[in-house]
Amino acid sequence: MACALTQGYTLDCRESLGGIKAVWLIAHANVSSVTEASGIVSAITKAAGKVFYKYELVKNTGALTETITASVENGTVFYAQELSVVLNKLQANTRNEILLLAKNTLMAVVQDANDKYWLLGRYSGLDVTGGTSATGTAQGDRNGYTLTFTGGEKELSPEVASGIIAGLVS
């Protein structure tokens, strides 16, 4: 049987953290292949001259959620991905880039707070499906953008080997 169980789960040390540190984004069409085995991505091949662009996040502002969506009646299962990022400071260059992000189908690599990397939008891509541009009332309120990216994939996000991260931007 192709879906036979292979292992259990054992409690581990309580040393895991929530949150994300950074996101690398590229137009989905600019990735020609992904090499993955057993849930680990060991290579991402990009079209000539194309790069992933890094978005650094202020701590405690970004989130990644994957929701298992299954229909017992239909025999289907897929994984809904949602990535939320905050970019502080309203400014023209950030605004202009958001306009381009919203017009593209994207692929993302997300660095979590445990320094693990995850690939989102591998097969179907991610889309900007919501967000805000706002400045608050008080001086201490946020002035910036919040973006929501969503996608649906046939599998949970695979982990990306840390050794290939530097190659994403070159």
C-alpha positions in Angstrom: 0.0 0.0 0.0 1.5 3.3 -1.1 0.2 5.2 1.9 1.3 2.8 4.7 2.4 4.5 7.9 6.2 4.4 8.6 6.7 6.0 12.0 5.3 7.4 15.2 6.0 10.7 17.0 8.0 11.1 20.2 7.9 14.2 22.4 11.1 16.2 22.2 12.7 19.0 24.1 10.7 22.2 24.4 13.0 24.4 22.4 11.0 25.3 19.3 10.0 28.9 18.5 7.1 30.4 16.6 7.4 33.1 14.0 9.3 33.8 10.8 12.5 35.8 10.2 12.6 36.3 6.4 11.0 35.4 3.1 12.6 35.0 -0.3 10.2 35.5 -3.2 10.5 34.8 -7.0 7.9 34.6 -9.8 6.8 31.0 -10.0 7.5 30.9 -13.8 11.2 31.7 -13.1 11.9 28.4 -11.3 12.6 25.6 -13.7 13.0 22.7 -11.3 13.0 21.7 -7.6 15.0 18.7 -6.4 13.4 17.1 -3.4 13.5 13.7 -1.7 11.8 12.6 1.5 10.6 16.2 2.3 14.0 17.9 1.9 14.7 20.3 -1.0 18.4 20.0 -2.1 18.3 22.2 -5.2 16.2 24.9 -6.8 17.0 25.8 -10.4 16.1 29.2 -11.6 15.9 30.6 -15.1 19.0 32.4 -16.3 19.5 35.8 -14.6 16.6 35.3 -12.2 16.9 35.5 -8.4 14.8 35.2 -5.3 14.4 38.6 -3.5 14.9 38.6 0.3 12.3 40.4 2.5 13.6 40.7 6.1 10.9 40.9 8.7 10.7 42.6 12.0 10.5 40.0 14.8 7.0 38.9 15.8 5.3 40.3 12.7 5.2 37.4 10.2 3.4 34.1 10.2 3.1 30.9 8.2 0.1 28.6 8.4 -0.7 25.4 6.5 -4.2 24.0 6.9 -5.0 20.4 6.0 -8.2 20.4 3.9 -9.7 17.0 3.3 -12.9 15.6 2.0 -13.6 12.0 3.1 -16.6 11.9 0.8 -14.5 12.9 -2.3 -11.3 11.2 -1.3 -9.3 14.4 -1.7 -6.8 16.2 0.5 -4.8 19.4 -0.1 -2.8 21.8 2.0 -3.9 25.5 2.1 -0.9 27.8 2.7 -1.1 31.2 4.1 1.9 33.5 4.6 1.5 36.9 6.3 4.2 39.5 6.3 4.5 43.1 7.7 6.7 45.6 5.9 7.2 48.7 8.1 7.3 52.3 6.6 5.1 53.5 3.8 7.4 54.4 0.9 7.2 54.6 -2.9 9.8 51.8 -3.6 8.0 49.3 -1.3 4.6 50.3 -2.8 5.9 49.8 -6.3 7.2 46.3 -5.5 3.9 45.3 -3.8 2.1 46.2 -7.0 4.4 43.8 -8.9 4.0 41.0 -6.2 0.2 41.3 -6.5 0.4 40.8 -10.3 2.5 37.6 -10.2 2.1 34.0 -9.1 5.0 33.5 -6.7 7.1 30.8 -5.0 8.6 31.5 -1.6 11.2 30.2 0.8 10.4 31.1 4.4 13.0 31.1 7.2 11.3 30.3 10.5 12.5 31.4 14.0 14.2 28.0 14.4 16.4 28.7 11.3 14.5 26.1 9.3 13.6 26.9 5.7 10.3 25.9 4.0 9.3 26.0 0.3 5.8 27.4 -0.4 3.9 27.4 -3.7 6.1 24.7 -5.2 3.4 23.3 -7.6 0.6 25.8 -7.8 2.3 29.0 -6.6 1.3 31.7 -4.1 -0.8 34.8 -4.8 -1.2 38.0 -2.9 -4.9 37.7 -1.8 -5.1 40.4 0.8 -3.3 43.1 2.7 -3.4 46.7 3.9 -1.5 49.9 3.6 -2.0 51.9 6.7 -0.7 54.4 9.2 -2.1 54.4 12.7 -3.5 57.2 14.8 -0.8 57.5 17.5 2.9 58.2 16.9 3.7 54.6 18.1 1.3 53.0 15.7 2.5 51.0 12.7 3.1 52.9 9.4 3.5 50.2 6.7 2.0 47.3 4.8 0.6 43.9 5.7 0.5 41.3 2.9 -1.3 38.0 2.8 -0.1 35.3 0.3 -2.2 32.1 -0.2 -1.8 28.9 -2.1 -3.0 25.4 -2.3 -0.6 22.5 -2.6 -0.8 18.7 -2.9 1.7 18.3 0.0 2.8 20.1 3.1 5.8 22.4 2.5 9.1 20.6 2.2 12.1 21.8 4.2 14.8 23.5 2.2 18.4 22.5 2.9 20.1 25.6 4.4 23.2 25.0 2.2 21.2 26.2 -0.9 19.9 29.5 0.6 22.9 31.6 -0.5 22.4 30.5 -4.1 18.8 31.8 -4.2 19.9 35.4 -4.5 22.7 34.9 -7.1 
